[in-house]
Amino acid sequence: MVEKPADDSEQSLITRICNGESSLFAELVKPYERRVYVTALALLRNEADAQDVAQEAILKAFANLRQFRGESRFSTWLVQITVNEARMRQRKQHAELFEPMVEAQDEEGAYTPKDFADWREIPSEALERREVRALLVKALASLGQKYREVFLLRDVDQMSIEETAAALNISIASVKTRLLRARLMLRDLLAPALADGWFSRAPFGKGSKPW
């Protein structure tokens, strides 16, 4: 698994924090606070829980900063902590808003998509309708956790394949497989309710995702 290391300025900041300048930690995490919160919220689907998890992840990052080796980006390491904290919160609560969609029992199992057109992102004008956004949230919640995590980090947070793999501690091949299946399952869930032709439209360009 190849991922870009922390840049020199960020690594220098981390070194100074570890050497006693703890007040600099706020400067280190500030660019990533929203990403941490959004990741927690997407996984937990509850604002109060997401705030708690985001705060806990940042505190844990501070407490364990000496363990960061700089082999990946600091943001990737921080998101990994956030994902782990969200998973622990979910296990403690033992609660899911929706029943997970039936999925293959192992990573090599096949998911057979229904006979719809190729995956296309939902156009922004459709997302402006409250019922469409609610449908998307429900569809995401119905995915198995391993697929939902990959989809959220890759397509929502727009992390790279390598960053997603590092954050979830899985292989790049697993990221690609799970992402494809997540998109297929979402397409199959959403297409019947949105059978107005938007699947046949051209997808958004890079960087213009409406999520």
N, C-alpha and C positions, 0 to 999 in steps of 0.2 A: 504494500500500500504506500504510494508516494504522495506526500502532501507538503506544501510549502511551509518552511519553518517560520517562526516568528521573525519579524523584521528587526533590524539592528536597533532602531530607536525604541521600539516596544520592549525588546530584550534588555536594553540599558535601563529602562524604567523599572522593569521587574527586578533587576539586580539591585537597584538603589532601594527599592521597597524591602527586599530581603535583607539588606544591610542596615535596616533601621529607619528608613524614611517612609514610615507607614502612611503618612498623610497623602502620599502620592498615589495611593491605591484608587482613590476617587477619580483621579485623572485617567488612570489605566482602564477602568471599567466604564466610564461615562459613555464612550462611543457605542457600547454594546448593551446598555441597560434596556433599551427598547427591544432589541432582538431577544434578550433573555426573557423578558415579560411576554412577548408575542409567542415565543416557543412554548412557554409554560401554559399560556392561555389556550393555544391551539390543541395541546395535548389533554388538558384538564377540563376545558370548556366551562370554567367557573372563574370569575374575576377575582374573588376573594382567595381562592386556592392558588390561582396563578400569581397573585401578589406575594403570598406567603412563600411559595416555591421560588420565585425570583429572588426574594430577599435571602432566603436560605442558601440558594446557589451562590450568590455573590459573597455571602459570609463564609461559606465553605471554600470558595476559591481563595479568599484572603487567608484563611487558616492554613490552607494547603499549598500556598503559592510556591514554596520551596520545592515541591514535588514536580512543578512544571519544568520540563527539560528543554523546551524550545524546539522540539522536533516537529511540532505542528504550530499553527497559528494559535495565539492566546484565545481568540474568539471561538475557535473550534473546541478547545479544551473547556471553555466556559459553557458552551452549549451542551457539551457532553455531560457536565455536572448537572446542568438544568434538566436534561432528559432523565438522568438517573434519579434526581430528586422528584420529578413528576411521576416516574414509575413507582417509586416508594410510596408517594402519596396515594396513588391509585390502588396499590396493594392494601394499604391500610384501610381505605374506605370501602373496598370491595363493592364498588357501585359503578355501573355503566348506564348511561342514558338510553342506549339503544342496544339491541342484541347484535353481536358482531356478525358480519356476513360470512357465510360458509366459505372456508378457504382450504387449500391443500394442506395436508398434514406435515409435509416436509418441504424443504426449499426446492426440491427438484420436481415436485408434483405440478401438474398442469392446471391452469384455470382456463376453462373454455368460454370465451366471450360469446354473447348473443350476436345475432346477425344485424349489427348496426354499422353505420359508416365509421370511418376512422375517427379517433379522438380529436376533438377540437376544443379549445378553451372557450369558456362561456363569454360572450361579448359583454362589454361594460353596460350597454343599455339594458340587457337582461338582468344583470346583477343589481341594477338600480331598483328593480322590483323586489319588495320585501319578501314575497312568497318564494321567489327564486333563490334568494340568499338563504332563507330558512331551509329550503330543500337541499341546498349544497351543504349546509352545516349538518343536517341530518344524515346525508349520504356519507360525509366524511366520518361521522361518528359511528356509522355502521360497519366501517372497514375494520378488519382485524388490526390490532395495535401495531404489529410490525410493518404493515403496509401504510397505515396512517402516519406513523413516524417518518418514514422515508418520504412520503408525498409532502408532508408539511415542511420538512427541512429543505427538500430539493425544490419543490414548486412554489411553496409559500414564502419561506425564508430566502429562497434563491441561493442556497449554498451550493457549492460545486459538488460533483460526484465524490471527489476525494475527501472534501470536508464532511460531507454527509456520512461517508464510510467511517471516518475517524471519530465523529461525534457519537455514532451508534456502535462503534467497535465491531463492525462487520466488514466483509470484503467488498471491494468495488463491484465485483460480479453480483453480489447479493443486493447491493443498492440498485443496480440496473434491473435485475429481475423483479424485485419488489416494487420498484417504481412503475414498471410496465404493467404489472398486475393491478396495482392500485388505480392507474389510469383506466385500465379496461373495466374494472369493477365499478368505478365511478361513472364511467360512460354508460354502462348497462343500467345502473341505478337511475341516472338522470334522464336518459334518452326518452323513456316512455312518457314522462311528465312534461318534457320540453320538446315535444314532437312538432315544432314549428319551423324546422329547417335550419336551426343554427348550427347543427353538427356539420352541415355541408359547407358552411362559410369558411373563409380563410382564417387561419389562426392569427393571434396577435404576434407582433414582432418581438424579438428579444428585448427584455427589460420593460415590457408593457403589460405584464400579467395583472389582471384585475383583482387578484386575491388580496 
